[in-house]
């Protein structure tokens, strides 16, 4: 088993990188097995391992569990960071909220530490449980071996690697017992109030994972170009786009965290397969298509609906505006949507603005008294559009740890 997991790590990670490898450790059998195996791989390749543990503050034992994880990191010679989900907890949808909070905390900690990859201990058993949940009517996706962090914008540039999807939970526990290890059993895993616990209890051992293979989106994503923070694609390539690609393009252009689904997405896909010019809005994105090009932009009308909110930065601070633009400020400044502020642009910037499609203009960033950093450089302001890199990550263009 160790050799099989090491093969995945060899294939996905850079052996010579100076960046740490992050690993999510709960203290349960799956993540403990991964920590032991990954620590061996990291030592052999001279890589630093950073173990991250999230205390969800949901059970009285959680502090002791965190201490047990810290002790594991210590004996493995790994760095350790304890994270906590603070604040009020929801009365409904607790597992989903806890999962989202966990991803946010882990992604933010990994990115702060300059780690590009987070190892997670999902197994073949998790895939079977997800399949059982889908058969019961849920939309739970199966965990993938390699995927971008689902937390946005905290997880920008961070990828998840699950190198144990070929092993079952039972196999890992046999391996741990043979190595004299003990692990934490979270009672929530058998709490029948939760859908995953019910799915786990109902497995017979003969199930198969029914997840359909995702379409190959990487080639199409490779043809996309940046368009002032939006996305441009030749119209002939857009006609071949699947609903999965269109959803990803809308998600990334809008800077949001939930891709569109359902009938409106189906209608958009059908319309884009034709030849007629098109303008549509979906999930915060503006979609335009003419005979030459398709464009996925931020819908400027979001400003009227409470989107595109202003962002104020202190000197030396970096943050993400509208989920689409990472901005670092050398001095205090405020970023807002350009709509209603175009008169504040310089003559040079107004000329640059006219070269952009009209639909791309209103949702550009604007800095009071200085103009737009996407139209011309502004001293002391670094602005990085995120949509194109995010789309390439979502669509699988990047298949291993970034250099």
C-alpha positions as CSV (number, residue, x, y, z in Angstrom):
1,X,0.0,0.0,0.0
2,X,2.8,2.4,0.9
3,X,4.3,1.9,-2.6
4,X,1.0,2.7,-4.3
5,X,0.5,5.9,-2.4
6,X,4.1,6.9,-3.0
7,X,3.5,6.4,-6.7
8,X,0.8,9.0,-6.7
9,X,3.0,11.4,-4.7
10,X,5.8,10.9,-7.2
11,X,3.5,11.6,-10.1
12,X,1.8,14.7,-8.7
13,X,4.5,16.4,-6.5
14,X,7.8,18.1,-7.3
15,X,10.5,16.3,-5.4
16,X,12.9,19.3,-5.5
17,X,10.5,22.1,-4.5
18,X,11.3,24.3,-1.5
19,X,7.6,24.8,-0.7
20,X,6.1,22.8,2.1
21,X,3.5,20.1,1.5
22,X,0.4,20.7,3.6
23,X,-1.6,17.7,5.0
24,X,-5.0,17.7,6.6
25,X,-5.0,15.6,9.7
26,X,-8.1,14.9,11.8
27,X,-6.5,12.0,13.8
28,X,-8.9,9.5,12.2
29,X,-7.5,6.3,10.6
30,X,-7.5,7.6,7.0
31,X,-5.7,10.8,7.6
32,X,-3.3,9.2,10.1
33,X,-2.3,6.6,7.6
34,X,-1.7,9.3,5.0
35,X,0.4,11.3,7.5
36,X,2.7,8.3,8.2
37,X,3.1,7.5,4.5
38,X,3.5,11.1,3.4
39,X,6.1,11.8,6.1
40,X,8.2,8.9,4.7
41,X,7.9,10.4,1.2
42,X,8.7,13.9,2.4
43,X,11.8,12.8,4.3
44,X,13.1,10.8,1.3
45,X,12.7,13.9,-1.0
46,X,13.9,16.6,1.4
47,X,10.4,18.2,1.5
48,X,8.9,19.9,4.5
49,X,5.6,18.6,5.8
50,X,3.0,21.0,7.3
51,X,0.2,19.2,9.2
52,X,-3.0,21.2,9.6
53,X,-5.7,20.2,12.0
54,X,-9.2,21.9,12.2
55,X,-11.1,22.0,15.5
56,X,-14.7,22.5,14.5
57,X,-15.6,23.3,18.1
58,X,-18.6,20.8,17.9
59,X,-17.6,18.2,20.5
60,X,-16.1,18.4,23.9
61,X,-13.3,16.0,22.9
62,X,-12.1,18.2,20.0
63,X,-9.4,20.0,22.0
64,X,-7.9,16.6,23.0
65,X,-8.1,15.4,19.4
66,X,-6.1,18.5,18.3
67,X,-3.5,17.7,20.9
68,X,-3.2,14.1,19.6
69,X,-2.7,15.5,16.1
70,X,0.0,17.8,17.4
71,X,1.8,14.9,19.0
72,X,1.6,12.9,15.8
73,X,3.2,15.8,13.9
74,X,5.9,16.1,16.5
75,X,7.0,12.4,16.3
76,X,6.9,12.7,12.5
77,X,9.2,15.8,12.5
78,X,6.5,17.8,10.7
79,X,5.4,21.4,11.3
80,X,2.0,21.7,12.9
81,X,-0.7,24.3,12.9
82,X,-4.0,24.1,14.8
83,X,-7.0,25.9,13.2
84,X,-10.4,26.5,14.7
85,X,-13.9,27.1,13.3
86,X,-15.1,30.0,15.4
87,X,-18.5,31.6,15.7
88,X,-22.0,30.4,15.8
89,X,-22.9,27.1,14.1
90,X,-25.9,26.6,11.8
91,X,-29.0,24.8,13.1
92,X,-29.4,23.0,9.8
93,X,-26.9,21.9,7.1
94,X,-24.2,21.4,9.7
95,X,-22.0,18.9,7.8
96,X,-21.9,21.0,4.7
97,X,-21.1,24.2,6.7
98,X,-18.4,22.4,8.6
99,X,-16.9,21.0,5.4
100,X,-16.9,24.5,3.8
101,X,-15.3,26.1,6.9
102,X,-12.7,23.3,7.0
103,X,-11.7,23.9,3.4
104,X,-11.5,27.7,3.9
105,X,-9.3,27.3,7.0
106,X,-7.0,24.7,5.5
107,X,-6.7,26.6,2.1
108,X,-5.9,29.9,3.8
109,X,-3.3,28.3,6.1
110,X,-1.7,26.4,3.2
111,X,-1.5,29.5,1.0
112,X,-0.1,31.6,3.8
113,X,2.7,29.0,4.3
114,X,3.4,29.0,0.5
115,X,2.2,25.4,0.1
116,X,0.6,24.7,-3.3
117,X,-0.8,21.3,-2.4
118,X,-2.8,19.9,0.5
119,X,-2.9,16.2,0.9
120,X,-6.2,14.7,2.1
121,X,-7.0,11.3,3.3
122,X,-10.1,10.4,1.2
123,X,-10.3,6.7,0.2
124,X,-12.2,4.4,-2.1
125,X,-14.7,4.0,0.7
126,X,-15.5,7.8,0.5
127,X,-16.2,7.4,-3.2
128,X,-18.6,4.5,-2.5
129,X,-20.4,6.6,0.1
130,X,-20.7,9.5,-2.3
131,X,-22.1,7.2,-4.9
132,X,-24.7,5.8,-2.4
133,X,-25.7,9.3,-1.5
134,X,-26.3,10.2,-5.1
135,X,-28.4,7.1,-5.6
136,X,-30.5,8.4,-2.6
137,X,-31.0,11.7,-4.4
138,X,-28.1,13.9,-3.2
139,X,-25.8,15.8,-5.5
140,X,-22.6,14.8,-3.5
141,X,-19.6,14.7,-5.8
142,X,-17.1,11.9,-5.6
143,X,-13.6,13.1,-4.4
144,X,-11.1,13.4,-7.2
145,X,-7.4,12.5,-6.9
146,X,-6.4,16.0,-8.1
147,X,-8.5,19.1,-7.9
148,X,-8.3,22.8,-7.0
149,X,-9.3,23.8,-3.5
150,X,-13.1,24.4,-3.5
151,X,-12.6,27.4,-1.1
152,X,-12.7,30.7,-3.0
153,X,-10.9,33.0,-2.8
154,X,-9.0,31.5,0.1
155,X,-7.9,28.5,-2.0
156,X,-6.6,30.4,-5.0
157,X,-3.5,28.7,-6.3
158,X,-4.0,25.7,-3.9
159,X,-4.6,22.2,-5.1
160,X,-5.9,19.1,-3.2
161,X,-4.3,15.7,-3.7
162,X,-6.0,12.6,-2.5
163,X,-3.4,9.8,-3.0
164,X,-5.4,7.0,-1.3
165,X,-8.5,6.7,-3.5
166,X,-7.4,3.1,-4.5
167,X,-7.5,1.9,-0.9
168,X,-10.5,1.2,1.3
169,X,-11.0,2.3,4.9
170,X,-10.8,-1.3,6.1
171,X,-7.4,-1.8,4.3
172,X,-6.0,1.2,6.0
173,X,-7.0,0.1,9.4
174,X,-5.5,-3.3,8.9
175,X,-2.2,-1.5,7.8
176,X,-2.4,0.8,10.9
177,X,-3.0,-2.0,13.3
178,X,0.0,-3.9,11.8
179,X,2.1,-0.9,12.6
180,X,0.9,-0.6,16.1
181,X,-1.0,2.6,15.6
182,X,-4.2,3.8,17.2
183,X,-6.6,6.4,15.9
184,X,-9.5,8.6,16.7
185,X,-13.1,7.5,16.0
186,X,-15.4,10.4,15.6
187,X,-18.9,9.5,16.9
188,X,-20.4,11.8,14.2
189,X,-19.3,9.2,11.6
190,X,-22.1,6.9,12.9
191,X,-24.7,9.5,13.7
192,X,-27.7,8.6,11.6
193,X,-28.9,12.2,11.5
194,X,-26.3,12.8,8.8
195,X,-26.6,11.5,5.2
196,X,-23.0,10.3,5.0
197,X,-23.3,8.3,8.1
198,X,-26.4,6.6,6.8
199,X,-24.7,5.9,3.5
200,X,-21.7,4.5,5.3
201,X,-23.9,2.2,7.4
202,X,-25.7,1.0,4.4
203,X,-22.7,-0.2,2.4
204,X,-22.6,-3.9,1.8
205,X,-19.1,-4.1,0.4
206,X,-20.2,-5.0,-3.2
207,X,-21.0,-1.4,-4.4
208,X,-19.2,0.3,-7.2
209,X,-18.7,4.0,-7.8
210,X,-21.2,5.1,-10.5
211,X,-19.7,8.5,-11.1
212,X,-19.5,9.4,-14.8
213,X,-16.1,10.5,-16.2
214,X,-15.9,14.3,-16.5
215,X,-15.5,15.6,-20.1
216,X,-12.0,16.6,-21.0
217,X,-12.1,20.3,-20.5
218,X,-8.4,21.0,-20.5
219,X,-8.0,21.4,-24.3
220,X,-10.9,23.9,-24.4
221,X,-9.6,25.8,-21.4
222,X,-6.2,26.1,-23.2
223,X,-7.8,28.1,-26.0
224,X,-9.2,30.8,-23.6
225,X,-7.5,34.2,-23.3
226,X,-7.7,36.9,-20.6
227,X,-10.1,39.7,-21.5
228,X,-9.5,42.5,-18.9
229,X,-10.1,40.0,-16.2
230,X,-12.8,38.2,-18.2
231,X,-12.5,35.2,-20.5
232,X,-12.5,35.2,-24.3
233,X,-12.8,32.1,-26.6
234,X,-13.2,31.7,-30.4
235,X,-16.8,31.2,-31.3
236,X,-16.1,28.0,-33.2
237,X,-14.6,26.5,-30.0
238,X,-17.4,27.7,-27.9
239,X,-19.9,25.7,-30.0
240,X,-18.3,22.5,-28.7
241,X,-18.3,23.5,-25.1
242,X,-20.1,21.2,-22.6
243,X,-22.4,22.4,-19.9
244,X,-19.6,21.7,-17.4
245,X,-17.2,24.0,-19.2
246,X,-19.8,26.8,-19.5
247,X,-20.6,26.5,-15.8
248,X,-16.9,26.8,-15.0
249,X,-16.4,29.8,-17.3
250,X,-19.4,31.6,-15.7
251,X,-18.1,30.8,-12.2
252,X,-14.6,32.1,-12.9
253,X,-15.7,35.2,-14.8
254,X,-18.1,36.1,-12.0
255,X,-15.7,35.4,-9.2
256,X,-18.4,33.5,-7.3
257,X,-18.2,30.1,-5.5
258,X,-21.3,28.3,-6.8
259,X,-21.4,27.2,-10.5
260,X,-24.7,27.6,-12.3
261,X,-26.8,24.5,-12.9
262,X,-30.2,23.5,-14.2
263,X,-32.5,24.7,-17.0
264,X,-30.9,28.1,-17.5
265,X,-27.5,26.5,-18.1
266,X,-29.0,24.0,-20.5
267,X,-30.7,26.9,-22.5
268,X,-27.4,28.8,-22.6
269,X,-25.5,25.7,-24.0
270,X,-28.2,25.2,-26.6
271,X,-28.1,28.9,-27.7
272,X,-24.3,28.9,-28.0
273,X,-24.3,25.9,-30.3
274,X,-26.1,28.0,-32.9
275,X,-24.8,30.9,-35.1
276,X,-26.9,33.8,-33.8
277,X,-25.3,36.6,-31.7
278,X,-26.2,36.3,-28.1
279,X,-26.1,38.3,-24.8
280,X,-27.2,36.6,-21.6
281,X,-26.5,36.8,-17.9
282,X,-26.1,33.8,-15.6
283,X,-24.9,33.4,-12.0
284,X,-23.3,36.9,-11.9
285,X,-21.6,36.5,-15.3
286,X,-22.4,38.3,-18.6
287,X,-22.1,36.0,-21.6
288,X,-21.7,37.5,-25.1
289,X,-21.2,35.8,-28.4
290,X,-20.9,37.0,-32.0
291,X,-19.6,35.4,-35.1
292,X,-15.9,35.7,-34.0
293,X,-15.7,35.4,-30.2
294,X,-17.5,34.3,-27.1
295,X,-16.9,36.3,-23.9
296,X,-17.5,35.6,-20.2
297,X,-17.5,38.8,-18.2
298,X,-18.6,40.1,-14.9
299,X,-22.1,41.4,-15.1
300,X,-21.8,45.1,-14.2
301,X,-25.5,45.2,-13.2
302,X,-24.5,43.3,-10.1
303,X,-23.6,46.7,-8.6
304,X,-27.3,47.6,-8.6
305,X,-28.1,44.3,-6.9
306,X,-25.5,44.7,-4.1
307,X,-22.6,42.8,-5.8
308,X,-19.3,44.4,-6.8
309,X,-19.0,45.9,-3.3
310,X,-16.1,48.3,-2.5
311,X,-12.9,46.9,-0.9
312,X,-10.7,49.1,1.3
313,X,-7.1,48.0,1.7
314,X,-4.5,49.3,4.2
315,X,-0.9,49.9,3.2
316,X,0.9,46.7,2.5
317,X,-2.3,44.6,2.5
318,X,-3.3,42.1,-0.2
319,X,-6.9,41.0,-0.7
320,X,-9.3,39.9,-3.4
321,X,-11.9,42.2,-4.9
322,X,-15.1,40.7,-6.2
323,X,-13.6,37.2,-6.3
324,X,-11.8,38.2,-9.5
325,X,-8.8,40.4,-8.8
326,X,-6.0,40.1,-6.3
327,X,-4.8,43.5,-5.3
328,X,-1.8,44.5,-3.2
329,X,-1.6,48.1,-2.1
330,X,1.5,50.0,-1.0
331,X,-0.7,52.7,0.5
332,X,-4.4,52.8,1.7
333,X,-6.9,52.7,-1.1
334,X,-10.4,51.7,-2.0
335,X,-11.4,49.6,-5.0
336,X,-14.9,49.8,-6.5
337,X,-16.6,49.0,-9.8
338,X,-15.9,51.4,-12.6
339,X,-19.7,51.9,-13.3
340,X,-20.5,55.6,-12.7
341,X,-16.8,56.6,-12.3
342,X,-15.5,56.5,-15.9
343,X,-15.2,60.3,-15.9
344,X,-12.4,59.9,-13.3
345,X,-10.2,58.0,-15.8
346,X,-7.2,59.7,-17.5
347,X,-7.3,60.4,-21.2
348,X,-4.9,57.4,-21.7
349,X,-7.1,55.1,-19.7
350,X,-10.3,56.3,-21.5
351,X,-8.6,55.4,-24.8
352,X,-7.7,51.9,-23.4
353,X,-11.3,51.5,-22.2
354,X,-12.7,52.1,-25.6
355,X,-10.7,49.2,-27.0
356,X,-12.5,46.7,-24.7
357,X,-15.9,45.2,-25.4
358,X,-18.6,47.5,-24.0
359,X,-19.8,44.7,-21.7
360,X,-16.4,44.3,-20.1
361,X,-16.1,47.9,-19.0
362,X,-18.5,48.7,-16.1
363,X,-17.3,45.8,-13.9
364,X,-13.6,46.8,-14.1
365,X,-11.9,47.8,-10.9
366,X,-11.6,51.5,-10.2
367,X,-9.4,53.2,-7.6
368,X,-10.6,56.6,-6.4
369,X,-8.6,59.4,-7.9
370,X,-6.2,57.0,-9.8
371,X,-8.2,55.0,-12.4
372,X,-8.3,51.4,-13.2
373,X,-5.2,49.1,-12.7
374,X,-6.3,46.9,-15.6
375,X,-6.2,49.8,-18.1
376,X,-2.8,51.2,-17.1
377,X,-0.2,50.7,-14.4
378,X,-0.8,52.6,-11.2
379,X,2.3,53.1,-9.0
380,X,2.2,51.3,-5.7
381,X,-0.7,49.0,-6.9
382,X,-0.3,45.4,-8.0
383,X,-3.3,43.9,-9.6
384,X,-3.6,40.2,-10.7
385,X,-6.7,39.0,-12.6
386,X,-7.7,35.5,-11.3
387,X,-10.3,34.3,-13.7
388,X,-8.1,32.6,-16.3
389,X,-5.8,30.8,-13.9
390,X,-8.9,29.7,-12.0
391,X,-10.5,28.3,-15.1
392,X,-7.4,26.4,-16.1
393,X,-7.2,24.9,-12.6
394,X,-10.9,23.9,-12.6
395,X,-10.6,22.4,-16.1
396,X,-7.5,20.3,-15.3
397,X,-4.9,22.1,-17.3
398,X,-2.6,21.8,-14.4
399,X,-2.1,18.2,-13.3
400,X,0.7,18.4,-10.8
401,X,2.2,20.7,-8.2
402,X,3.0,24.1,-9.7
403,X,6.6,25.1,-9.8
